[in-house]
């Protein structure tokens, strides 16, 4: 028995030490430019006053150069901003990415503008075990995501049958979803399948140059013109949008109709994760400001959060009543994204709303020397 | 349920814990039988009936043959029942369509306007393996080398024992049934050695075989688009893949059985380091070679009836061995190639091969193997011909449409496969590792597992031999 205890203890020590050394060296997934953008920001953590963190709506929609120019015109000159929008980046992933950036203790960072923190635990992509999902499933984020599973009201429609067929899903689809999160945590915790990436990193032989390139990041500071996106999906979405303008008008009407809705937060929203996120930003010496991107969807939960005092302020760019230009078909690439002209428009509107917030609260867009 | 899947590890942990906690031997064997049936049902529960039928028939036949001792004609009759039922099932499920389609093609060629129907049945996993095992039971009783099993439970567990049920090693009744006579003791289990074997089998399959599989698949998916270099690389990759796949499975099967207290026979012994094709077949899938030797080659007369008859017997064995692997002309040709080389090596002129220096003789065996495995792996004879042509006639199709791109990692993976194959047994790593002190063993095992996991394929392919 003593021999077994010694062997088991030694196994655990050997496994944990080696595993920890490996997992800490697993690079960020390169998909959708995540690695390139995050590594760039982390390497230049002291260069920016404002970070915009969000999904593809932010990636394609906010031009830092226009944003800064408009801020300067409105009395807030010298601001340096970076668009940390990444396609498909949800709240849990974004929170983890931001945590990595904040761990660099960015000396200059004064504001984190954060897109609609929904903390949606649903795993929307058909290929659940994709590198992006795997990577954000560290222990803490997995616990947070599983905690939020109970608040979800329905699975993605296309996964209803899949969950029903799963033996855990036969009891409750949430159990199957929680099992998926646990599985992703298992992959992440063991660095499963990460060998080739680790080897490429160690041998400094990345097969493909990272996208976006360093020069592109320096030039556009994270923004991307969606018409240059090589992904087939972007082109298809554009064609679909152009073919059916009535569908877009219906979406705009739906947003208008739901503008006054205020759903209850209790039992529907992961307030704890939001509080943790805001506290982490403030802990790094920056101020958070939440916004809703003009991505053609209503966002009554964010309004409820503001009304409940969980958010100090909320910039609602999705509301056609306040930003009618952003709802115009001519400025849109598809239902979820603005085209380059729309990005210019939104960047100006964003700067104006941000400047108004700064003026109203008496804050600066840059850190004051005392901070 | 693949051995390299997490659910198998969970399943096996449960089976192991319950098996060693049960006090009664019957309960233990009953539990293992239930677990074995559950394991098989995880593939396809509908075919459990075939295993039960095969077991029941051989239970009755074994008892009748034994009871008819001294009455050879009666014994032959009962043996014929076993052969008919077992081989009948195998032929129906595995070969009927092949023979029907071949006959139809022949009839069409002769201009005879009739055809046999094809059944399009699903091949039950492991049928070739458990059929040979059950046959060994009746045959050994018939040859007087074995007494019937003490209980149907013992026989059923021998047939269905899950570590070796779907892809061997092919265990003979005479070596497994005696192990069921007494309850195994945990003190007799060399758990460390079993864990080492399980780990190396896991690495072979999940880190090496599965890493090579996509390139091999790509080469064989577009044989016409493959150039000379890619064809040779594909052949080398498949040689490494099938070794890592099959011997990896075997290692894990032997390890699982050992942890449950049972011994399964060795199935591989560094085959790619042998010096003749004949010798290769005593180091590759050793339990299949043994089965054919004991139950086909020797009953055919072996080498007792002169050299010419012995060569004919060898050709018959390899022809049947080819067909055992699959119902397709590619397997027939593959079997014939090996039969020809093994026969030729027995002739006076070819015996000089055994006196060749080590490296050229190893190269000769590996060339024969790699080239024959192109036929083995090909979808059909035209695919095999295209690849063999590309190997012989210098062409450079690489880079054209449909040609598989050569992955950057294929060199290191082949190198690792070679090291595992060449050094593992030669240096006695398994024995040395298992012989470390408990703490040193645990520490190194933990480090090794952590180092291996990043190289595990996240998309495990089924074991190649499951298809046979």
Interface residues (C-beta under 8 A of the other chain):
Chain A: X3 X4 X6 X7 X8 X9 X10 X11 X12 X13 X14 X15 X16 X17 X18 X19 X22 X26 X129 X186 X187 X190 X191 X192 X193 X194 X195 X196 X198 X199 X205 X207
Chain B: X6 X192 X207 X408 X409 X438 X439 X440 X441 X442 X443 X444 X445 X446 X447 X449 X450 X451 X453 X454 X455 X456 X457 X458
